[in-house]
C-alpha cells in the first residue's frame, strides 16, 4: 500500500555512498579520490588513514559508509570489495568579498564538492 521500492542505481554486486557539500574544491578532492580508485577497500582505508591531505578523512568516512552499505544492505563480502568508482563533482560556491586597495573589492570563492564512491565485490 505504501511507496514502491526505488530502482537500484548500481549492479547486484555493488554498493555506493554519496556525500554532499564537502568543504573543499573538486580539484583537491579529486587528488585524493584518484589515490584510491581501483584499489581493494582495505588498502584504500589504510592509504586514507595515513594521508597528509585534510580531505582524506572525509573520503575515509564515505568509504566506510560504502563498505557498511555493501555489508548490511546488499549482503556482500567485505573482504572482496574493491573501489570501482570514485567520482567527484562540483557543488555550491559561497562567495565572499574582501576589501582591496583604492576602495575596490575582490571576490573570494569558497567551493564545495560532492563525492560518489562505488565499491564492487570481486569474484573469488
Secondary structure, DSSP 8 states (H G I E B T S, - for coil): --------SS-TTEEEEEEEEESS-HHHHHHHHHHHTTSBHHHHHHHHHT-S-TTHHHHHHHHHHHHHHHHHTT---GGGEEEEEEEEEEEEEEEEEEE-GGG-EEEEEEEEEEEEEEEEE---
